[in-house]
Amino acid sequence: MDTPQVLIVDDEKPTRDGLRAALEDRYDVYVADNAAAAFDLLDRENFRVLLTDLRMPGDDGMNLIERAKSLPRPPVCILMTAYGSEDIAVEAMKNGADDYIAKGRLQLDELEMRIARALKGQTLEAENKQLKQELSSKFGMDHILGDSPAMKEVLDTIHTVAPTTATVLLLGQTGTGKEVVAKTIHQHSNRANKPMITVHCGALPPQLLESELFGHEKGAFTNAHERRIGRFEEANGGTLFLDEIGEIDASTQIKLLRVLGEGTFERLGSNKTIKTDVRLIAATNKNLPQLVREGTFREDLFYRLQVVEIELPPLSQRDGDVAILAQAFVIEFAQANSKPVRGISPEALELLCEHEWRGNVRELRAAIERAVVFSRTDQITLRDLPKTVTTKPSDSEDGSSLSGRQTVKEAEKELIINALKETGGNRTAAAQKLGMSRRTLHRKLHTYKLEGFE
């Protein structure tokens, strides 16, 4: 590792020489007797530490620190002065100084300690920045973790549509992370400094949902004792996320269609038209085309919502992502619960990767939270996992089907064989048909001695 370079700037030669003698055993020390000479050195060398006097002929130490902090790779800046006071210290910190020390009380061992501490902090900051960049590159955006092809496709779409104003429709099973994706789109849009409002449409009856979305005037209906501002008004300039969009009734669908088309609406009980500028993101786990065919969801509204469609894959189709997500949740819940858990044992991780996760990411998250709470060591082990993960589902204790003598394993083997036959031996397609990852399918092919089956 290269020796850190330190620049000492002081107009008093004895001070410069004394500091250089004290520091040159551990650092590559340069000296300058004024700010102008220091500017030249800063432009040529990559200093890790700038140790400067405050009072000097020409530019003072404050100006020098300000210039140093404007560099692409700024050094740690420590200000020295014989005129020690709280006012000077505060002003120095405002100008970017990392530390402050009074020359009249300067102890060389204390100075060395402060430099070492500052360098350590600088190194940690650089490492954290690099780690964040690596995580962003490998796992995507913010809290959306995943390295599987299915999630990479989702992340690519988010990157593309987030900066636009397009309406987005999120599809996927319960627990796949639709709300997290909606927040990510908002955070990476041009509306990020405006509010994002979330409404869970399935949680409210029709009239209350209309009032929630569009607001109402006093007396608009029973118990409307005062005016209420709706979510479209609150979200003006920002994003409105409508979860469970498939649950809204016909009347609300008509009003929503108008907002999407014209950007206008009226509060319940009012004739005054209100304009709003809202980006809409909707989500559902229902089959909207089927609802359109059944006549319970407007076709024109469906096409308005479907400008950009993002389908979130179930966890069973995200090969390799269970391990990534599980480790991330371990870190999150270990910190939240002040537990020393740092990882997952190989046996526990294998079981987690084999589990079906019908509740998707939400179920995995809950399982890891439970495991962290009950963990007694620095690793999650099999005994920490919930029974829903450690117990294999079966129809009876001896594994026999209630409708026949075929065991669960025999039935599973038969399903795998049939899936391979139907897909012409395409294992990726067979895994998707079976609702499991390709990795899990390979493991089961080995278990049932079907590796050569085509």
Contacts in CASP RR format, 6 or more apart in sequence:
PFRMAT RR
TARGET T0000
AUTHOR 0000-0000-0000
METHOD contacts of the structure
MODEL  1
MDTPQVLIVDDEKPTRDGLRAALEDRYDVYVADNAAAAFDLLDRENFRVL
LTDLRMPGDDGMNLIERAKSLPRPPVCILMTAYGSEDIAVEAMKNGADDY
IAKGRLQLDELEMRIARALKGQTLEAENKQLKQELSSKFGMDHILGDSPA
MKEVLDTIHTVAPTTATVLLLGQTGTGKEVVAKTIHQHSNRANKPMITVH
CGALPPQLLESELFGHEKGAFTNAHERRIGRFEEANGGTLFLDEIGEIDA
STQIKLLRVLGEGTFERLGSNKTIKTDVRLIAATNKNLPQLVREGTFRED
LFYRLQVVEIELPPLSQRDGDVAILAQAFVIEFAQANSKPVRGISPEALE
LLCEHEWRGNVRELRAAIERAVVFSRTDQITLRDLPKTVTTKPSDSEDGS
SLSGRQTVKEAEKELIINALKETGGNRTAAAQKLGMSRRTLHRKLHTYKL
EGFE
3 26 0 8 1.000
3 27 0 8 1.000
3 28 0 8 1.000
4 27 0 8 1.000
4 28 0 8 1.000
4 48 0 8 1.000
4 49 0 8 1.000
4 119 0 8 1.000
5 27 0 8 1.000
5 28 0 8 1.000
5 29 0 8 1.000
5 30 0 8 1.000
5 45 0 8 1.000
5 46 0 8 1.000
5 47 0 8 1.000
5 48 0 8 1.000
5 49 0 8 1.000
6 23 0 8 1.000
6 27 0 8 1.000
6 28 0 8 1.000
6 29 0 8 1.000
6 30 0 8 1.000
6 47 0 8 1.000
6 48 0 8 1.000
6 49 0 8 1.000
6 50 0 8 1.000
6 51 0 8 1.000
6 115 0 8 1.000
7 30 0 8 1.000
7 31 0 8 1.000
7 32 0 8 1.000
7 38 0 8 1.000
7 41 0 8 1.000
7 42 0 8 1.000
7 45 0 8 1.000
7 47 0 8 1.000
7 49 0 8 1.000
7 50 0 8 1.000
7 51 0 8 1.000
7 52 0 8 1.000
7 75 0 8 1.000
8 16 0 8 1.000
8 19 0 8 1.000
8 20 0 8 1.000
8 23 0 8 1.000
8 29 0 8 1.000
8 30 0 8 1.000
8 31 0 8 1.000
8 32 0 8 1.000
8 51 0 8 1.000
8 52 0 8 1.000
9 31 0 8 1.000
9 32 0 8 1.000
9 33 0 8 1.000
9 34 0 8 1.000
9 35 0 8 1.000
9 37 0 8 1.000
9 38 0 8 1.000
9 50 0 8 1.000
9 51 0 8 1.000
9 52 0 8 1.000
9 53 0 8 1.000
9 56 0 8 1.000
9 61 0 8 1.000
9 64 0 8 1.000
10 16 0 8 1.000
10 19 0 8 1.000
10 31 0 8 1.000
10 33 0 8 1.000
10 52 0 8 1.000
10 53 0 8 1.000
10 56 0 8 1.000
10 80 0 8 1.000
11 33 0 8 1.000
11 34 0 8 1.000
11 53 0 8 1.000
11 56 0 8 1.000
11 57 0 8 1.000
12 53 0 8 1.000
13 33 0 8 1.000
15 53 0 8 1.000
15 103 0 8 1.000
16 31 0 8 1.000
16 33 0 8 1.000
17 31 0 8 1.000
19 29 0 8 1.000
19 51 0 8 1.000
19 108 0 8 1.000
19 111 0 8 1.000
20 29 0 8 1.000
20 31 0 8 1.000
22 108 0 8 1.000
22 111 0 8 1.000
22 112 0 8 1.000
23 29 0 8 1.000
23 111 0 8 1.000
23 112 0 8 1.000
23 115 0 8 1.000
26 112 0 8 1.000
27 49 0 8 1.000
27 115 0 8 1.000
30 41 0 8 1.000
30 45 0 8 1.000
30 47 0 8 1.000
32 38 0 8 1.000
32 41 0 8 1.000
33 56 0 8 1.000
34 56 0 8 1.000
34 57 0 8 1.000
34 58 0 8 1.000
34 59 0 8 1.000
35 52 0 8 1.000
35 56 0 8 1.000
35 58 0 8 1.000
35 59 0 8 1.000
35 60 0 8 1.000
35 61 0 8 1.000
35 63 0 8 1.000
35 64 0 8 1.000
36 58 0 8 1.000
36 59 0 8 1.000
38 50 0 8 1.000
38 52 0 8 1.000
38 64 0 8 1.000
39 64 0 8 1.000
39 67 0 8 1.000
41 47 0 8 1.000
42 50 0 8 1.000
42 67 0 8 1.000
42 68 0 8 1.000
42 71 0 8 1.000
42 75 0 8 1.000
46 73 0 8 1.000
47 68 0 8 1.000
47 75 0 8 1.000
48 75 0 8 1.000
48 76 0 8 1.000
48 119 0 8 1.000
48 122 0 8 1.000
49 75 0 8 1.000
49 76 0 8 1.000
49 77 0 8 1.000
49 78 0 8 1.000
49 115 0 8 1.000
49 118 0 8 1.000
49 119 0 8 1.000
50 64 0 8 1.000
50 65 0 8 1.000
50 68 0 8 1.000
50 75 0 8 1.000
50 76 0 8 1.000
50 77 0 8 1.000
50 78 0 8 1.000
51 78 0 8 1.000
51 80 0 8 1.000
51 111 0 8 1.000
51 115 0 8 1.000
52 61 0 8 1.000
52 64 0 8 1.000
52 65 0 8 1.000
52 77 0 8 1.000
52 78 0 8 1.000
52 79 0 8 1.000
52 80 0 8 1.000
53 61 0 8 1.000
53 80 0 8 1.000
53 81 0 8 1.000
53 103 0 8 1.000
54 60 0 8 1.000
54 61 0 8 1.000
54 62 0 8 1.000
54 79 0 8 1.000
54 80 0 8 1.000
54 81 0 8 1.000
54 83 0 8 1.000
54 88 0 8 1.000
54 92 0 8 1.000
55 81 0 8 1.000
55 82 0 8 1.000
55 83 0 8 1.000
61 79 0 8 1.000
62 79 0 8 1.000
62 91 0 8 1.000
62 92 0 8 1.000
62 95 0 8 1.000
65 77 0 8 1.000
65 79 0 8 1.000
65 92 0 8 1.000
65 95 0 8 1.000
65 96 0 8 1.000
65 97 0 8 1.000
66 95 0 8 1.000
66 96 0 8 1.000
68 74 0 8 1.000
68 75 0 8 1.000
68 77 0 8 1.000
69 77 0 8 1.000
69 95 0 8 1.000
69 96 0 8 1.000
76 98 0 8 1.000
76 99 0 8 1.000
76 115 0 8 1.000
76 118 0 8 1.000
76 119 0 8 1.000
76 122 0 8 1.000
77 96 0 8 1.000
77 97 0 8 1.000
77 98 0 8 1.000
77 99 0 8 1.000
78 97 0 8 1.000
78 98 0 8 1.000
78 99 0 8 1.000
78 100 0 8 1.000
78 101 0 8 1.000
78 111 0 8 1.000
78 114 0 8 1.000
78 115 0 8 1.000
78 118 0 8 1.000
79 92 0 8 1.000
79 97 0 8 1.000
79 99 0 8 1.000
79 100 0 8 1.000
79 101 0 8 1.000
80 101 0 8 1.000
80 102 0 8 1.000
80 103 0 8 1.000
80 106 0 8 1.000
81 88 0 8 1.000
81 100 0 8 1.000
81 102 0 8 1.000
81 103 0 8 1.000
82 102 0 8 1.000
82 103 0 8 1.000
82 104 0 8 1.000
84 102 0 8 1.000
88 100 0 8 1.000
89 100 0 8 1.000
92 100 0 8 1.000
93 100 0 8 1.000
98 118 0 8 1.000
99 114 0 8 1.000
99 118 0 8 1.000
101 110 0 8 1.000
101 111 0 8 1.000
101 114 0 8 1.000
138 147 0 8 1.000
139 145 0 8 1.000
139 146 0 8 1.000
139 147 0 8 1.000
139 324 0 8 1.000
140 146 0 8 1.000
140 155 0 8 1.000
141 155 0 8 1.000
141 158 0 8 1.000
141 159 0 8 1.000
141 184 0 8 1.000
141 188 0 8 1.000
142 183 0 8 1.000
142 184 0 8 1.000
142 187 0 8 1.000
143 180 0 8 1.000
143 184 0 8 1.000
144 151 0 8 1.000
144 154 0 8 1.000
144 155 0 8 1.000
144 158 0 8 1.000
144 180 0 8 1.000
144 181 0 8 1.000
144 184 0 8 1.000
145 321 0 8 1.000
145 324 0 8 1.000
145 325 0 8 1.000
145 328 0 8 1.000
146 152 0 8 1.000
146 318 0 8 1.000
146 321 0 8 1.000
146 324 0 8 1.000
146 325 0 8 1.000
147 320 0 8 1.000
147 321 0 8 1.000
147 324 0 8 1.000
148 313 0 8 1.000
148 317 0 8 1.000
148 318 0 8 1.000
148 319 0 8 1.000
148 320 0 8 1.000
148 321 0 8 1.000
149 319 0 8 1.000
150 313 0 8 1.000
150 317 0 8 1.000
150 318 0 8 1.000
150 319 0 8 1.000
151 313 0 8 1.000
151 318 0 8 1.000
151 321 0 8 1.000
154 181 0 8 1.000
154 310 0 8 1.000
154 312 0 8 1.000
154 313 0 8 1.000
157 308 0 8 1.000
157 310 0 8 1.000
158 181 0 8 1.000
158 184 0 8 1.000
158 185 0 8 1.000
158 188 0 8 1.000
158 310 0 8 1.000
159 188 0 8 1.000
161 168 0 8 1.000
161 185 0 8 1.000
161 308 0 8 1.000
161 310 0 8 1.000
162 184 0 8 1.000
162 185 0 8 1.000
162 188 0 8 1.000
162 189 0 8 1.000
163 188 0 8 1.000
163 189 0 8 1.000
163 190 0 8 1.000
164 189 0 8 1.000
165 279 0 8 1.000
166 307 0 8 1.000
166 308 0 8 1.000
167 260 0 8 1.000
167 279 0 8 1.000
167 280 0 8 1.000
167 281 0 8 1.000
167 282 0 8 1.000
167 304 0 8 1.000
167 305 0 8 1.000
167 307 0 8 1.000
167 308 0 8 1.000
168 182 0 8 1.000
168 185 0 8 1.000
168 280 0 8 1.000
168 281 0 8 1.000
168 282 0 8 1.000
168 307 0 8 1.000
168 308 0 8 1.000
168 309 0 8 1.000
168 310 0 8 1.000
169 245 0 8 1.000
169 281 0 8 1.000
169 282 0 8 1.000
169 283 0 8 1.000
169 284 0 8 1.000
169 288 0 8 1.000
169 305 0 8 1.000
169 306 0 8 1.000
169 307 0 8 1.000
169 308 0 8 1.000
169 309 0 8 1.000
169 310 0 8 1.000
170 178 0 8 1.000
170 181 0 8 1.000
170 182 0 8 1.000
170 281 0 8 1.000
170 282 0 8 1.000
170 283 0 8 1.000
170 284 0 8 1.000
170 310 0 8 1.000
170 311 0 8 1.000
170 312 0 8 1.000
171 283 0 8 1.000
171 284 0 8 1.000
171 285 0 8 1.000
171 309 0 8 1.000
171 310 0 8 1.000
171 311 0 8 1.000
171 312 0 8 1.000
172 178 0 8 1.000
172 283 0 8 1.000
172 284 0 8 1.000
172 285 0 8 1.000
172 311 0 8 1.000
172 312 0 8 1.000
172 313 0 8 1.000
172 314 0 8 1.000
173 285 0 8 1.000
173 312 0 8 1.000
173 314 0 8 1.000
173 359 0 8 1.000
173 360 0 8 1.000
174 285 0 8 1.000
174 359 0 8 1.000
174 360 0 8 1.000
174 362 0 8 1.000
175 359 0 8 1.000
175 360 0 8 1.000
175 361 0 8 1.000
175 362 0 8 1.000
175 363 0 8 1.000
176 312 0 8 1.000
176 313 0 8 1.000
176 314 0 8 1.000
176 315 0 8 1.000
176 360 0 8 1.000
176 361 0 8 1.000
177 312 0 8 1.000
177 360 0 8 1.000
177 361 0 8 1.000
177 362 0 8 1.000
178 243 0 8 1.000
178 283 0 8 1.000
178 312 0 8 1.000
179 198 0 8 1.000
179 241 0 8 1.000
179 243 0 8 1.000
179 283 0 8 1.000
181 310 0 8 1.000
181 312 0 8 1.000
182 196 0 8 1.000
182 198 0 8 1.000
182 239 0 8 1.000
182 241 0 8 1.000
182 281 0 8 1.000
182 283 0 8 1.000
183 196 0 8 1.000
183 241 0 8 1.000
185 239 0 8 1.000
185 281 0 8 1.000
186 192 0 8 1.000
186 196 0 8 1.000
186 238 0 8 1.000
186 239 0 8 1.000
186 241 0 8 1.000
186 279 0 8 1.000
186 281 0 8 1.000
189 239 0 8 1.000
189 279 0 8 1.000
191 237 0 8 1.000
191 238 0 8 1.000
191 239 0 8 1.000
191 279 0 8 1.000
194 235 0 8 1.000
194 236 0 8 1.000
194 237 0 8 1.000
194 238 0 8 1.000
194 239 0 8 1.000
195 234 0 8 1.000
195 235 0 8 1.000
195 237 0 8 1.000
195 238 0 8 1.000
195 239 0 8 1.000
196 235 0 8 1.000
196 238 0 8 1.000
196 239 0 8 1.000
196 240 0 8 1.000
196 241 0 8 1.000
197 231 0 8 1.000
197 234 0 8 1.000
197 235 0 8 1.000
197 239 0 8 1.000
197 240 0 8 1.000
197 241 0 8 1.000
198 241 0 8 1.000
198 243 0 8 1.000
199 209 0 8 1.000
199 212 0 8 1.000
199 213 0 8 1.000
199 231 0 8 1.000
199 240 0 8 1.000
199 241 0 8 1.000
199 242 0 8 1.000
199 243 0 8 1.000
200 243 0 8 1.000
200 244 0 8 1.000
201 209 0 8 1.000
201 242 0 8 1.000
201 243 0 8 1.000
201 244 0 8 1.000
201 245 0 8 1.000
201 246 0 8 1.000
201 247 0 8 1.000
201 248 0 8 1.000
202 209 0 8 1.000
202 243 0 8 1.000
202 244 0 8 1.000
202 247 0 8 1.000
202 248 0 8 1.000
203 244 0 8 1.000
204 212 0 8 1.000
206 248 0 8 1.000
206 249 0 8 1.000
206 251 0 8 1.000
206 252 0 8 1.000
207 221 0 8 1.000
209 248 0 8 1.000
209 249 0 8 1.000
209 252 0 8 1.000
210 251 0 8 1.000
210 252 0 8 1.000
210 255 0 8 1.000
210 268 0 8 1.000
211 220 0 8 1.000
211 221 0 8 1.000
211 224 0 8 1.000
211 228 0 8 1.000
211 230 0 8 1.000
211 268 0 8 1.000
212 230 0 8 1.000
212 231 0 8 1.000
213 230 0 8 1.000
213 231 0 8 1.000
213 232 0 8 1.000
213 252 0 8 1.000
213 255 0 8 1.000
213 256 0 8 1.000
214 230 0 8 1.000
214 232 0 8 1.000
214 255 0 8 1.000
214 265 0 8 1.000
214 266 0 8 1.000
214 267 0 8 1.000
214 268 0 8 1.000
215 227 0 8 1.000
215 228 0 8 1.000
215 229 0 8 1.000
215 230 0 8 1.000
215 231 0 8 1.000
215 233 0 8 1.000
215 267 0 8 1.000
215 268 0 8 1.000
216 224 0 8 1.000
216 227 0 8 1.000
216 228 0 8 1.000
216 267 0 8 1.000
216 268 0 8 1.000
216 269 0 8 1.000
216 270 0 8 1.000
217 224 0 8 1.000
217 227 0 8 1.000
217 267 0 8 1.000
217 268 0 8 1.000
217 269 0 8 1.000
217 270 0 8 1.000
218 224 0 8 1.000
218 225 0 8 1.000
218 226 0 8 1.000
218 227 0 8 1.000
219 225 0 8 1.000
219 269 0 8 1.000
220 267 0 8 1.000
220 268 0 8 1.000
220 269 0 8 1.000
220 270 0 8 1.000
221 268 0 8 1.000
224 268 0 8 1.000
227 267 0 8 1.000
228 267 0 8 1.000
230 267 0 8 1.000
231 240 0 8 1.000
232 240 0 8 1.000
232 259 0 8 1.000
232 265 0 8 1.000
232 274 0 8 1.000
232 276 0 8 1.000
232 278 0 8 1.000
233 274 0 8 1.000
233 276 0 8 1.000
235 276 0 8 1.000
235 278 0 8 1.000
236 276 0 8 1.000
236 277 0 8 1.000
236 278 0 8 1.000
237 276 0 8 1.000
237 277 0 8 1.000
237 278 0 8 1.000
237 279 0 8 1.000
238 277 0 8 1.000
238 278 0 8 1.000
238 279 0 8 1.000
239 278 0 8 1.000
239 279 0 8 1.000
239 280 0 8 1.000
239 281 0 8 1.000
240 278 0 8 1.000
240 279 0 8 1.000
240 280 0 8 1.000
240 281 0 8 1.000
241 281 0 8 1.000
241 282 0 8 1.000
241 283 0 8 1.000
242 248 0 8 1.000
242 280 0 8 1.000
242 281 0 8 1.000
242 282 0 8 1.000
242 283 0 8 1.000
243 282 0 8 1.000
243 283 0 8 1.000
244 283 0 8 1.000
244 284 0 8 1.000
244 285 0 8 1.000
245 282 0 8 1.000
245 283 0 8 1.000
245 284 0 8 1.000
245 288 0 8 1.000
245 305 0 8 1.000
246 284 0 8 1.000
246 286 0 8 1.000
246 288 0 8 1.000
246 291 0 8 1.000
246 297 0 8 1.000
248 256 0 8 1.000
250 296 0 8 1.000
250 298 0 8 1.000
253 297 0 8 1.000
253 298 0 8 1.000
253 301 0 8 1.000
254 298 0 8 1.000
255 265 0 8 1.000
256 301 0 8 1.000
257 298 0 8 1.000
257 300 0 8 1.000
257 301 0 8 1.000
257 304 0 8 1.000
258 264 0 8 1.000
258 265 0 8 1.000
259 265 0 8 1.000
259 276 0 8 1.000
259 278 0 8 1.000
259 280 0 8 1.000
260 280 0 8 1.000
260 301 0 8 1.000
260 304 0 8 1.000
260 305 0 8 1.000
261 304 0 8 1.000
263 275 0 8 1.000
263 276 0 8 1.000
263 277 0 8 1.000
263 278 0 8 1.000
264 273 0 8 1.000
264 274 0 8 1.000
264 275 0 8 1.000
264 276 0 8 1.000
265 273 0 8 1.000
265 274 0 8 1.000
265 276 0 8 1.000
266 272 0 8 1.000
266 273 0 8 1.000
266 274 0 8 1.000
267 274 0 8 1.000
280 305 0 8 1.000
282 305 0 8 1.000
288 297 0 8 1.000
288 302 0 8 1.000
288 305 0 8 1.000
288 306 0 8 1.000
289 302 0 8 1.000
291 297 0 8 1.000
292 298 0 8 1.000
292 299 0 8 1.000
292 302 0 8 1.000
314 357 0 8 1.000
314 360 0 8 1.000
314 435 0 8 1.000
315 321 0 8 1.000
315 322 0 8 1.000
315 325 0 8 1.000
315 357 0 8 1.000
315 359 0 8 1.000
315 360 0 8 1.000
315 361 0 8 1.000
315 364 0 8 1.000
316 356 0 8 1.000
316 357 0 8 1.000
316 435 0 8 1.000
316 436 0 8 1.000
316 437 0 8 1.000
317 431 0 8 1.000
317 432 0 8 1.000
317 435 0 8 1.000
317 437 0 8 1.000
318 437 0 8 1.000
319 437 0 8 1.000
319 438 0 8 1.000
319 439 0 8 1.000
320 353 0 8 1.000
320 437 0 8 1.000
320 439 0 8 1.000
322 352 0 8 1.000
322 353 0 8 1.000
322 355 0 8 1.000
322 357 0 8 1.000
322 364 0 8 1.000
323 349 0 8 1.000
323 352 0 8 1.000
323 353 0 8 1.000
325 361 0 8 1.000
325 364 0 8 1.000
325 365 0 8 1.000
326 344 0 8 1.000
326 349 0 8 1.000
326 352 0 8 1.000
326 364 0 8 1.000
326 368 0 8 1.000
327 343 0 8 1.000
327 344 0 8 1.000
329 364 0 8 1.000
329 365 0 8 1.000
329 368 0 8 1.000
329 369 0 8 1.000
329 372 0 8 1.000
330 341 0 8 1.000
330 342 0 8 1.000
330 343 0 8 1.000
330 344 0 8 1.000
330 368 0 8 1.000
330 371 0 8 1.000
330 372 0 8 1.000
330 380 0 8 1.000
333 339 0 8 1.000
333 341 0 8 1.000
333 368 0 8 1.000
333 369 0 8 1.000
333 372 0 8 1.000
333 373 0 8 1.000
334 340 0 8 1.000
334 341 0 8 1.000
334 342 0 8 1.000
334 372 0 8 1.000
337 372 0 8 1.000
337 373 0 8 1.000
339 372 0 8 1.000
339 373 0 8 1.000
339 375 0 8 1.000
340 378 0 8 1.000
341 372 0 8 1.000
341 375 0 8 1.000
341 377 0 8 1.000
341 378 0 8 1.000
341 379 0 8 1.000
341 380 0 8 1.000
342 378 0 8 1.000
342 379 0 8 1.000
343 378 0 8 1.000
343 379 0 8 1.000
343 380 0 8 1.000
344 352 0 8 1.000
344 379 0 8 1.000
344 380 0 8 1.000
345 379 0 8 1.000
345 380 0 8 1.000
345 381 0 8 1.000
345 382 0 8 1.000
347 381 0 8 1.000
347 382 0 8 1.000
348 371 0 8 1.000
348 379 0 8 1.000
348 380 0 8 1.000
348 381 0 8 1.000
348 382 0 8 1.000
348 384 0 8 1.000
348 385 0 8 1.000
351 382 0 8 1.000
351 385 0 8 1.000
351 389 0 8 1.000
351 390 0 8 1.000
352 364 0 8 1.000
352 367 0 8 1.000
352 385 0 8 1.000
352 389 0 8 1.000
353 437 0 8 1.000
353 439 0 8 1.000
353 440 0 8 1.000
354 440 0 8 1.000
354 443 0 8 1.000
355 389 0 8 1.000
356 435 0 8 1.000
356 436 0 8 1.000
357 363 0 8 1.000
357 364 0 8 1.000
367 385 0 8 1.000
367 386 0 8 1.000
367 388 0 8 1.000
367 389 0 8 1.000
368 380 0 8 1.000
370 384 0 8 1.000
370 385 0 8 1.000
370 386 0 8 1.000
371 380 0 8 1.000
371 384 0 8 1.000
371 385 0 8 1.000
371 386 0 8 1.000
372 380 0 8 1.000
372 384 0 8 1.000
374 384 0 8 1.000
375 381 0 8 1.000
375 384 0 8 1.000
376 384 0 8 1.000
382 390 0 8 1.000
392 408 0 8 1.000
393 408 0 8 1.000
394 408 0 8 1.000
395 401 0 8 1.000
395 402 0 8 1.000
395 408 0 8 1.000
396 402 0 8 1.000
399 407 0 8 1.000
399 408 0 8 1.000
400 406 0 8 1.000
400 407 0 8 1.000
401 407 0 8 1.000
401 408 0 8 1.000
401 411 0 8 1.000
406 414 0 8 1.000
409 448 0 8 1.000
412 444 0 8 1.000
412 448 0 8 1.000
413 448 0 8 1.000
413 450 0 8 1.000
415 434 0 8 1.000
416 430 0 8 1.000
416 434 0 8 1.000
416 441 0 8 1.000
416 444 0 8 1.000
416 445 0 8 1.000
416 448 0 8 1.000
416 450 0 8 1.000
417 450 0 8 1.000
417 453 0 8 1.000
419 430 0 8 1.000
419 433 0 8 1.000
419 434 0 8 1.000
420 427 0 8 1.000
420 430 0 8 1.000
420 450 0 8 1.000
420 453 0 8 1.000
420 454 0 8 1.000
422 430 0 8 1.000
422 433 0 8 1.000
423 429 0 8 1.000
423 430 0 8 1.000
423 433 0 8 1.000
424 454 0 8 1.000
425 453 0 8 1.000
425 454 0 8 1.000
427 438 0 8 1.000
427 441 0 8 1.000
427 442 0 8 1.000
427 445 0 8 1.000
428 438 0 8 1.000
430 441 0 8 1.000
431 437 0 8 1.000
431 438 0 8 1.000
431 440 0 8 1.000
431 441 0 8 1.000
434 441 0 8 1.000
436 444 0 8 1.000
444 450 0 8 1.000
445 451 0 8 1.000
445 452 0 8 1.000
445 453 0 8 1.000
END
